[in-house]
Amino acid sequence: MSPPRLDWRLPRFFAHRCGGALTPENTLAGLRLAARLGVQAVEFDVTLSADGTPWLIHDLTLERTTTGRGAVCQTADSTLQGLDAGSAHHRAFAGETLPTLHNAAQLCRELDLRINLEIKPAPGQEEETGEVVAAAARRLWADAPRPLLSSFSERALAAVRDNAPEWPIGVLYHQPPIDWPERLDRLAAATLHCHAGCVDDPLLRLAHERQVPVLCYTVNDQATAVSLFQRGITAIFTDRIDCLHFLVG
């Protein structure tokens, strides 16, 4: 099976967790700032609540970024919608709420942002999370450019492939295993994502031979970004969207 392709050109960089280091992560405030700075594409993380609703949050627990406590997957929508997701970043963002995937999709469409949506399943919920996110993506972007769906969980991505075979997906690793080409083939994945420090030249040569774009996280300085592009990576994820404007395009 040939990998489904994106219907938009991969940019040089994605704003990591919506707005990078400038705003509370995975919030609508981040999306708005990214758009104001001329960013073309954003990355954000999605996991399921106790009600099975996809919400934007990186961690599987609430403490680090919100005023809540406990596991996201054990917390009801009614509780999540009342949490403060801004104060932990800066008091200027007090009252910023957690967005649902529906909220984020609406705003991304208004702002004409392209998206890499990372699926973050709780343990034991890999298939369910992949299925729910695939169904939601089909509904929310039915008549718009489709997000790239990525994950560290191959089980979640397999569920996306089973439920949305037309959807482009990316496989995430810290350091790609030696059999990464076979793994991407099994999933019919379009892109390979990995830590910027784990990209070696043999991997890049093989990726180029196979015409697989390589996307690297998380790159926050210009020298590293320039070096990676000179070596042939396709795109980076960055927290410093204020410093890397020269990468637009």
Sequence and secondary structure as in RCSB ss.txt:
>XXXX:A:sequence
MSPPRLDWRLPRFFAHRCGGALTPENTLAGLRLAARLGVQAVEFDVTLSADGTPWLIHDLTLERTTTGRGAVCQT
ADSTLQGLDAGSAHHRAFAGETLPTLHNAAQLCRELDLRINLEIKPAPGQEEETGEVVAAAARRLWADAPRPLLS
SFSERALAAVRDNAPEWPIGVLYHQPPIDWPERLDRLAAATLHCHAGCVDDPLLRLAHERQVPVLCYTVNDQATA
VSLFQRGITAIFTDRIDCLHFLVG
>XXXX:A:secstr
      SS   SEEETTTTGGGS TTSHHHHHHHHHTT  EEEEEEEE TTS EEE SSSBSTTTSS  SBGGGS
 HHHHTT   STTT GGGTT    BHHHHHHHHHHHT EEEEEE   TT HHHHHHHHHHHHHHHTTTS   EEE
ES HHHHHHHHHH TTS EEEE SS  TTHHHHHHHHT SEEEEEGGG  HHHHHHHHHTT  EEEE   SHHHH
HHHHHHT  EEEES TTT GGG  
